Amino acid sequence: MKGSHIKSERNIGDVSIERRWSNGRTMRNLGLTVLTGGIALVACLPLASLLYMLVKRGANAISLSSFTQLPPAPMQEGGGFGNAIVGTLTMVCIGAMLSIPVGILSAIYLSILGPDSKTATLVRFTAKILSGLPSILAGVFAYTLVVVTMKTYSAPAGGVALAVLMVPIVILTSEEAFRMVPKKMIEAAIGMGCTPTQAVWKVIFPTAFPSLLTGVMLAVARAAGETAPLLFTALFSNYWVWQDSRLSLMEPTASLAVLIYNFSGSPFDNQIEMAWGAALVLVGLILALNLFAQFMSRKQIRG
């Protein structure tokens, strides 16, 4: 140390590095670091305030009965949103079953089989446009395709609307996941006698699986929180998706997002409180999916 104006001294190999407060670059670096950290904290304030409000107002509405009972009638004590949770999971699962195979197979073509073809360019461009598609348009599309054809609001109609929103996310994230696989691994597999199909399913797919799962979880998280498409396709119901020991998918189906939309504007305190509880559960579900996706992404990077 050569004086109080020196902050630190480190040796890297044979080079001695001294950090001086009087150095302009050091001051700029410190200033920008503090500024960036402050902006990041400010950006987190809305999220923190939202979570605080949800926990404060929604925690009182959550109990075991909330997950097992039907929505309450006006001025009725108790009740829950169990049917909305089951309906949300049902429609998200339908959307996932429709979108994940299409998205992953499309990504295989875009990244491996025909990355430079005109078809790949068109599909990639279309996927990017669809990723910014307003969700209400997906609802209008599914309404025209399914609801008008089947002449009823239903869980499959809601699943189709969610699948339209999920497909571009799955395609783009899966394509990037496949591109991250080292080319040496692919060349080694082909050099050992694997066909392109065997190389995809035996080498590329297992290697890219954590990143694929990340993209799928992000798509599912987006679909779980959508409201507008379900208003056009599944509407809402105060009953379970199974009635009289049978699965009733071809009928209006409840969802957490639509329940929040309906009850938040209710003049009855019990339904407003139920909306806060459902919002807390929905945010917790989406947050858990995003955290899981981030965990799998970090695992892939470290691996």
N, C-alpha and C positions, 0 to 999 in steps of 0.2 A: 504493500500500500504506500502511495506517495503523497498522501494528503487527504483532507476531508472532502475534497471535490471528486475523489475517486470512489465509485460505489463498490466495485469488485474487480478482482483480477483472477483470471483463469489461465491455465496452461493447456494448450491443445497441441500435442506433439512438442515441437521445439518453439512454438509461437506463443508469446505472452499477450493475452488480450485484456485490455483495461477499459472499463466502462466509466466514462466521466460524465457527471451531471452537466458540465459546461458544454459538452458536445451537442451540436444542434440536432444531429441525427438521433441521438439517444433521447433527447427531449421530445422530438416529434413522435418517435416510436412509443414513448410512454404516454404522451397525450392521446394518440390515436387508439392505444390499447384501452385507456380509461374511457374514452368516448364510445368505443365499440361496445365495451362491457356495459356502460350506462344505457345505451340504446337497446341492447339485448334485454336488460332488466325491464325497461319501459315496455318493450314489446310483450314481455311475459305478464305484465300487470293485468291486461284484460282477461287472459286465461285464468290467472290466479283469482281474480275477483269473481269470475264466472263459477269456478269450482267452489269457492267459499259460499257464494249465494246458493248454489245447488245443494251443498251439504247442509247449510243452515236451514233451508226451507224444505228440502226434500227428505232429509233423514227421518223426520218425525212420521212421514207417511209410509216408511218402509218397515215391514215386519214379515214374519213368515206367511201370514195370510195374504200379503200383497202378491206373493208369487203363486198362490194356489186358488184365489178367488176371482170372480168376475168383477168388472167395473161397477161401482156403486151407482144407484139411481140418485136423482136429486134429493138432498136432505137425508139421505140414508147413511147410517153409520157403518164403518168398516168397508169391506170391499177390497178389490185389488186389481191387478193388471196381468194376471197369469196368462189369460188368453191372448193378450197382446204380445207377450214375450214369445209364446209358442208360435203365434202367427208370423212374427218377425223372423224367427229362426226358420220356419217353414219356407217362407218366400225367399229368404237369402239362400237357403240350401237349393231351392229350385233354380235360382239365378246362377248359383255357382256350378251346378251340374250342367247348365247350358253354356256358360261362358268359359269355364276353365279348359275343357277339351279343345274348344274352338281356338281359344287364345294361345294355348301352348303349341298346338299343331301349326297354327299360323306363324308363330315365332320360330319354330324349327325351319319352316320354309324360308322365312325372311333372313335368318342368320346363317343357315347352313346349306340348304339345298339350292336356293336361287336368290342369293342376296343382291345381285346386281341386275336382276331381270326387271322388265317393265312392270310385270305383275307385282313384284315385291315393292317397287317404288310406289305404285298406286295404293297397295294395301297399307304401306307405312304412312303415306300421306293421309289416307282416310282415317286410320287409327288416331293420328294426331288431331285431326279435326273433331272426331267423335269424343276424344278425351276432354274437350272443352264444350261439349254439347250441353245446353241447359237441360236439367233433369226433367223439366216439365214436358219437353219435346219427346223424350223417351216414353213418358206416360201417354202422350197423345198417340204415338206410334203403336204402343202395345194395346191401347184402347181400340184403335182401328183394326188391328190385326187379330186380337183375341176376343175382347169384350163384345164388339159388334158381331163377330162371327159366332161366338158361343151364346150371345144374348144374355150374358150374366157377368157380374163382377165376380172375381175368383182369385184364389191364391196363385194358380198358374199364370194368370194375366199379370199379377204383380211380379212374379218371378221373371217373366219375359222382359218387363220394363227394367228391372234391376240388372238383368243379364246384358241389356243394351249398354248400360252404364259401366258394367264391369269388364266387358270384352276389350275395349281399347287399353285399359290399364293393364290387364293381363298380357296382352300382346306386346306392349312396349317394354314392360318390365321383364318379361320372359325373354324377349329378343336380346336385351342388354345382358341378362344372366348367361345366355348361351354364348354371347360374344366374349364374356370374361373367361371362358374355359381356354386354357393355354393350347395353342395350335399344335405344340409338340405332342401333347397327349393324343390328339386326333390323328396326327400323322403316324404316331407309334402304333395306335390301334389298327389303322389301315395297313401299315407295314407288316403287322403280324397276321394279316389275312382277313381282318374284319370287313364286312361289307359296310357301305355307308349307313344302312339301317341299324346294323349291329353296333357300329361306332356311336350312333346317336343314343340308343337305349342302354348300352352297356357302359359307356364312358362319359359322354357329354351330359346326359340327363342326370345320372347320380351326382356328378361333380357340381352341376348347377342347381341341384335341388334346393339347398338352403335359400338361395336368391330367388328361385321360383316361388318358394313358399312365402317369402317376404312380399313379393308382388301380389300374390293371391290374397294374403291377409289385408293388404292395403285396399284392394278392390272390395273385399268383403266389408271392411270397415266403412268405406264410402256408401256401399249399398244399404247397410244397416241403418244409416241415419237419414235416408231419403224419405221425404214426405210427399212431394208433388206427384211423382209417378204413381204412388199407391192410391192417392185420391182419385185418379183417373181409372185405376184398374182393379184394386181390391176393395176400395171404399172402406167400410168399417163394420164391425159386428160386436155385439155384446155377448157373444157365445163362443164356445171353444170350437176348434177346427174339427174335433170329433164330437159327434152327437149320436146318442142311442147306439153306442158301441160301433160306430162306423165313422170313417174319415170323410169329412164334408169339405173337400177342396173346391168344388165348383159352386161356391157360395161366397158372398162378401166375407172378408177375413180381417180380423183385427191386427193392428201393428202398433208398436210403441210410438212411432213418430206421429201417426194419425191420431192416436189417443191424446198425445200431448197437444196437438193442434186443436182437437175438438174441445178438450177440457180446459185449456188455458183461457178460452174466451167464455167459459161458463159463468153464470151469475151465482153459482152455488159454491160455497167455501169448500165443501168436502171434495168436489170434483177438481177444483183448482189445486188443492193440496195433493190430490192423486196425480195431477199433471206434473207437479214438482218432483214427486217421488219417481214417476216414470222417466222424467228427464234425467234424474241422477243415475238411474239404472242404465239408461241408454248411453249416457256419456261414459259411465264406467265400463260398459261393454266395448265401446269404440276405443277407449283409451287402452284397455287390455289388449285388444287386437293390434293396435299400433305399437305398443311396447313389445309384444311378441315378435312383430315384424322387425323392429329395430334390433332385438336380441339375435334373431336369426341372421340379420345382415352383418352384425358385428362378428358373429361366429364364423360367417363365411370369409370375412376379411382376415381374421386371425388365422383361419385354417389355410 
